[in-house]
Amino acid sequence: MDSRYALSAYRNANMTLPPLLAVVSFYDEVLVCLRSAAEAAESGDFGVQFDQVRRATDILRVLLAALDLERGGILAERLRDGYENNMVALMGTVGKPNASECLARIGNGLRELRDAWREIASKQEVRTEASPHEGRAVRDERSRRPLERDE
């Protein structure tokens, strides 16, 4: 999957889901792939294991391509490093005798990230629902008041 396709997939997901929920759904799909890869590894079906690992790395590549390193600062850099390390680690599990355990460890780390994104998304939804502006979150009460002058 090249970066243009990855960005296209992310944009398409953003058109149907709010951005943070799109991120959560990508993580969910990665976790499904890891579970399928582990099951395939346990049964010795390394072709299926490879296909599922490749699909998971493709999805992580989508998340990587969507990062804005300039605006995201250190958090975006850490996510980038994590995505890259996980992609390498995933590919290293294919055909290994301990693949199932490795995939479970990788999955546990990605599940923690997914849960954090889900929590952030749920907080944003609550703020958006409370907003009188359609589809836009209001940051706080001051943002709705007109500017007052000191006279």
C-alpha positions as a Python dict, from the first residue, in 0.01 Angstrom:
ca = {
    (1, 'M'): (0, 0, 0),
    (2, 'D'): (161, 328, -102),
    (3, 'S'): (116, 651, 92),
    (4, 'R'): (-134, 796, -158),
    (5, 'Y'): (-362, 496, -112),
    (6, 'A'): (-315, 517, 264),
    (7, 'L'): (-415, 881, 271),
    (8, 'S'): (-709, 810, 44),
    (9, 'A'): (-831, 536, 279),
    (10, 'Y'): (-798, 771, 576),
    (11, 'R'): (-986, 1050, 398),
    (12, 'N'): (-1264, 810, 298),
    (13, 'A'): (-1297, 694, 658),
    (14, 'N'): (-1305, 1056, 770),
    (15, 'M'): (-1595, 1124, 533),
    (16, 'T'): (-1808, 855, 696),
    (17, 'L'): (-1689, 880, 1057),
    (18, 'P'): (-1565, 1160, 1278),
    (19, 'P'): (-1182, 1160, 1260),
    (20, 'L'): (-1118, 1018, 1606),
    (21, 'L'): (-1372, 740, 1556),
    (22, 'A'): (-1203, 660, 1223),
    (23, 'V'): (-874, 619, 1411),
    (24, 'V'): (-1045, 389, 1665),
    (25, 'S'): (-1196, 182, 1383),
    (26, 'F'): (-853, 143, 1221),
    (27, 'Y'): (-712, 15, 1551),
    (28, 'D'): (-1007, -224, 1585),
    (29, 'E'): (-935, -364, 1240),
    (30, 'V'): (-566, -409, 1323),
    (31, 'L'): (-663, -603, 1636),
    (32, 'V'): (-894, -830, 1433),
    (33, 'C'): (-608, -897, 1191),
    (34, 'L'): (-371, -980, 1476),
    (35, 'R'): (-619, -1225, 1627),
    (36, 'S'): (-663, -1393, 1287),
    (37, 'A'): (-286, -1401, 1234),
    (38, 'A'): (-234, -1564, 1574),
    (39, 'E'): (-497, -1829, 1501),
    (40, 'A'): (-337, -1899, 1164),
    (41, 'A'): (8, -1924, 1324),
    (42, 'E'): (-120, -2172, 1582),
    (43, 'S'): (-266, -2391, 1308),
    (44, 'G'): (50, -2364, 1096),
    (45, 'D'): (-117, -2170, 814),
    (46, 'F'): (166, -1926, 756),
    (47, 'G'): (18, -1797, 431),
    (48, 'V'): (-291, -1671, 612),
    (49, 'Q'): (-74, -1547, 897),
    (50, 'F'): (133, -1345, 650),
    (51, 'D'): (-176, -1203, 479),
    (52, 'Q'): (-326, -1091, 810),
    (53, 'V'): (3, -942, 931),
    (54, 'R'): (42, -760, 601),
    (55, 'R'): (-311, -622, 629),
    (56, 'A'): (-241, -504, 985),
    (57, 'T'): (80, -332, 873),
    (58, 'D'): (-107, -169, 585),
    (59, 'I'): (-357, -24, 830),
    (60, 'L'): (-77, 99, 1057),
    (61, 'R'): (74, 258, 746),
    (62, 'V'): (-256, 443, 695),
    (63, 'L'): (-235, 576, 1050),
    (64, 'L'): (129, 667, 998),
    (65, 'A'): (56, 854, 676),
    (66, 'A'): (-220, 1052, 847),
    (67, 'L'): (12, 1193, 1114),
    (68, 'D'): (91, 1564, 1096),
    (69, 'L'): (441, 1572, 1239),
    (70, 'E'): (463, 1951, 1229),
    (71, 'R'): (142, 2016, 1421),
    (72, 'G'): (153, 1699, 1631),
    (73, 'G'): (497, 1761, 1780),
    (74, 'I'): (644, 1502, 2012),
    (75, 'L'): (320, 1304, 2034),
    (76, 'A'): (311, 1257, 1656),
    (77, 'E'): (679, 1160, 1658),
    (78, 'R'): (617, 897, 1926),
    (79, 'L'): (316, 761, 1740),
    (80, 'R'): (527, 747, 1422),
    (81, 'D'): (800, 556, 1603),
    (82, 'G'): (546, 322, 1757),
    (83, 'Y'): (375, 251, 1425),
    (84, 'E'): (709, 186, 1253),
    (85, 'N'): (833, -41, 1535),
    (86, 'N'): (506, -234, 1540),
    (87, 'M'): (514, -285, 1163),
    (88, 'V'): (866, -430, 1184),
    (89, 'A'): (776, -644, 1485),
    (90, 'L'): (462, -776, 1312),
    (91, 'M'): (651, -882, 1002),
    (92, 'G'): (906, -1054, 1225),
    (93, 'T'): (641, -1285, 1370),
    (94, 'V'): (556, -1463, 1045),
    (95, 'G'): (650, -1828, 1059),
    (96, 'K'): (802, -1804, 1408),
    (97, 'P'): (722, -2071, 1667),
    (98, 'N'): (628, -1805, 1926),
    (99, 'A'): (428, -1592, 1681),
    (100, 'S'): (105, -1620, 1876),
    (101, 'E'): (263, -1485, 2195),
    (102, 'C'): (440, -1205, 2007),
    (103, 'L'): (119, -1106, 1830),
    (104, 'A'): (-62, -1102, 2166),
    (105, 'R'): (201, -866, 2315),
    (106, 'I'): (185, -635, 2014),
    (107, 'G'): (-195, -649, 2028),
    (108, 'N'): (-198, -557, 2396),
    (109, 'G'): (5, -243, 2329),
    (110, 'L'): (-213, -144, 2034),
    (111, 'R'): (-526, -214, 2238),
    (112, 'E'): (-405, 35, 2500),
    (113, 'L'): (-359, 296, 2229),
    (114, 'R'): (-700, 216, 2082),
    (115, 'D'): (-862, 252, 2423),
    (116, 'A'): (-694, 590, 2474),
    (117, 'W'): (-818, 712, 2135),
    (118, 'R'): (-1166, 579, 2216),
    (119, 'E'): (-1170, 770, 2544),
    (120, 'I'): (-1061, 1090, 2370),
    (121, 'A'): (-1326, 1038, 2101),
    (122, 'S'): (-1599, 984, 2359),
    (123, 'K'): (-1505, 1305, 2540),
    (124, 'Q'): (-1511, 1496, 2212),
    (125, 'E'): (-1855, 1351, 2129),
    (126, 'V'): (-1992, 1471, 2462),
    (127, 'R'): (-1857, 1821, 2400),
    (128, 'T'): (-1996, 1822, 2045),
    (129, 'E'): (-2341, 1705, 2156),
    (130, 'A'): (-2354, 1985, 2414),
    (131, 'S'): (-2265, 2243, 2151),
    (132, 'P'): (-2533, 2464, 2000),
    (133, 'H'): (-2329, 2474, 1680),
    (134, 'E'): (-2404, 2188, 1446),
    (135, 'G'): (-2104, 1955, 1415),
    (136, 'R'): (-1862, 2183, 1600),
    (137, 'A'): (-1745, 2150, 1955),
    (138, 'V'): (-1747, 2457, 2176),
    (139, 'R'): (-1428, 2475, 2377),
    (140, 'D'): (-1574, 2653, 2676),
    (141, 'E'): (-1834, 2904, 2781),
    (142, 'R'): (-1608, 3204, 2703),
    (143, 'S'): (-1593, 3113, 2335),
    (144, 'R'): (-1968, 3183, 2301),
    (145, 'R'): (-1963, 3528, 2465),
    (146, 'P'): (-1888, 3843, 2271),
    (147, 'L'): (-1561, 4008, 2357),
    (148, 'E'): (-1600, 4257, 2636),
    (149, 'R'): (-1412, 4583, 2649),
    (150, 'D'): (-1262, 4733, 2956),
    (151, 'E'): (-1371, 5095, 2969),
}
